Amino acid sequence: MYLSSFIIQNKGDYYRLLQEVRTKNNREDWILYMLKGIEQTAQSTIEQINKINLLFNETQKLVQEKLPRIYSKDLIEQLFIHPYSKIEFLVNNLGIERKAASRYLNGLEEIGILKSQQKGKEVIYINTKLYNLLKKG
């Protein structure tokens, strides 16, 4: 939970109240301002978590329906640990062979969960919906 977004959005109040603490010893308004920031930031964080949980459940259901042969909760969790995946992530974290990991990631791309991008010699697979959710937050 970071207050910087709240402070940037309310920069005028931040500097005014900080100055009042220095010049008028007005700590109460400063504390109330910070508590309001904590409350708003906590609420937006909870909303973000709820959206991510909903996306996780939707992704889990889609993979169960469209790719039942590769479905596992561990696989879906790997897609949400990072907004992008690589073959090595699945090999190391799921204990599967490279060929299987490649097949899983390609299948997930075919049903629209991931989008591949070439980065140098490596291919990364972006969980676009998760990435976009995190970018908004």
LINTA-V881808 format. One record per residue. RES is the residue in one letter. D_FIRST is the distance of its C-alpha to the first C-alpha in Angstrom with 1 decimal. Layout:
BEGIN
[[RES D_FIRST] [RES D_FIRST]]
END
This chain:
BEGIN
[[M 0.0] [Y 3.8] [L 6.7] [S 9.2] [S 10.0] [F 10.8] [I 12.8] [I 14.6] [Q 15.6] [N 16.8] [K 18.2] [G 21.5] [D 20.3] [Y 18.1] [Y 21.2] [R 23.6] [L 21.9] [L 21.3] [Q 25.0] [E 26.0] [V 24.5] [R 26.7] [T 29.8] [K 29.9] [N 27.9] [N 25.9] [R 23.0] [E 22.7] [D 21.7] [W 19.2] [I 17.6] [L 17.8] [Y 16.2] [M 13.1] [L 13.1] [K 13.5] [G 10.5] [I 8.3] [E 10.5] [Q 10.3] [T 6.7] [A 6.9] [Q 10.1] [S 9.4] [T 6.9] [I 10.0] [E 12.3] [Q 11.1] [I 11.5] [N 14.8] [K 16.0] [I 15.5] [N 17.4] [L 20.0] [L 20.5] [F 20.8] [N 23.5] [E 25.3] [T 25.4] [Q 26.7] [K 29.4] [L 30.4] [V 31.0] [Q 32.9] [E 35.1] [K 35.7] [L 35.6] [P 36.4] [R 38.1] [I 34.9] [Y 32.4] [S 30.5] [K 27.1] [D 26.5] [L 27.2] [I 24.8] [E 22.0] [Q 22.8] [L 22.3] [F 18.7] [I 17.8] [H 18.1] [P 18.6] [Y 22.1] [S 24.7] [K 27.8] [I 30.9] [E 30.1] [F 26.9] [L 29.0] [V 31.9] [N 29.9] [N 27.5] [L 30.0] [G 33.1] [I 35.0] [E 37.3] [R 36.6] [K 38.9] [A 37.1] [A 33.7] [S 35.0] [R 36.6] [Y 33.5] [L 31.4] [N 34.3] [G 34.7] [L 31.1] [E 31.6] [E 34.8] [I 33.1] [G 30.4] [I 27.3] [L 27.3] [K 28.7] [S 30.3] [Q 30.3] [Q 32.6] [K 31.0] [G 33.9] [K 35.7] [E 32.8] [V 31.7] [I 28.1] [Y 27.1] [I 24.2] [N 22.6] [T 22.7] [K 21.3] [L 18.1] [Y 18.0] [N 18.4] [L 15.7] [L 13.2] [K 14.8] [K 14.5] [G 10.8]]
END
